[in-house]
Amino acid sequence: MRQFRDRSIIARGVHPLVRRIVDERRRHQVAWADLGARAGVSVTTMHNWRTGRQRPKLDELEAVLNVLDLKLVVRSASVGE
């Protein structure tokens, strides 16, 4: 496992789920390379998410969230109104 160093820069307007991934990665102290290897997502792809060059595809997002012990849940917008 690589040494954890936090130098992540997040662009304005980045999707909220990407921000959550960055926060959780910091909390778990997982290097981007390790996270990507375990999720099967390239470091370049995750970098592009953070810089706003691309948005995560659902399968990639789910894979990264699973590594961070998170789950993507879809619920009705009318819940809680």
N, C-alpha and C positions, 0 to 999 in steps of 0.2 A: 504494500500500500504506500502511496506517495505521501510525503509530508504535506499537511494542510497549510495552505497560504491563501489568504483572502485578498484578492486584488480585483474582484468582480466590479465591473462598471455596467450599470444598467441605463439604457437610453430612456428618455422621456417617451411616454406613450406606449411603453411595452405592455403586453397583455398581462392582466393581474395574476394569471396562473404562472406565468414565467417569473414574476416577482416572488410568488410564494415558493417556487422551486429554488430560487436563489437564497431566500431566507432559510428554508429547510436544509439546504446543502450546507449553509454556514453552521446551523444548529447541530447537524450531524458531523460536521468537520470532515467532509468528503471532498476530495479533489475532483475537479471537473473530469479529468481523464479516468479516474476510477468510477465515477458515476456513469459516464458514457459507456465504459467497458461493461459494466454490470447491466446497464439498460439496453445495450446494443444500439446506442445512438452516438453519432460522431461528435467529438468536441467542437468541430467547426459548426455543425448544425446547432448545438446549444449556444455557441457564441452568436450565431445569427439570430437566435431568439432574443438574446439579451440586448443586441444592438438594434433590434427592430427590423432587420433585413428580411426576416421571414417569421411566420407564426408556426407554432408547433402543429404537426399532424397528430390526429387523435391517437394513433397507435404508438407514436414516439412519446407523446405526453403521458399516456398511461404507463408505459414502460419505465419512464423516469420517476413518476409518482410512486410506482410499486417499489422501486429501490429505496425510496425515501420513506417507505411505510405509510404512504398516503393513498387515498382512493378518490377517484373522480365520481361524483354522484350527480345525477340529473334528476331534478324534481320539477314539479309543476310550478309555474310562476304565480299561480293563485294561492299557493300554500302560504299561510300566515297573513293573508289579507283580511 
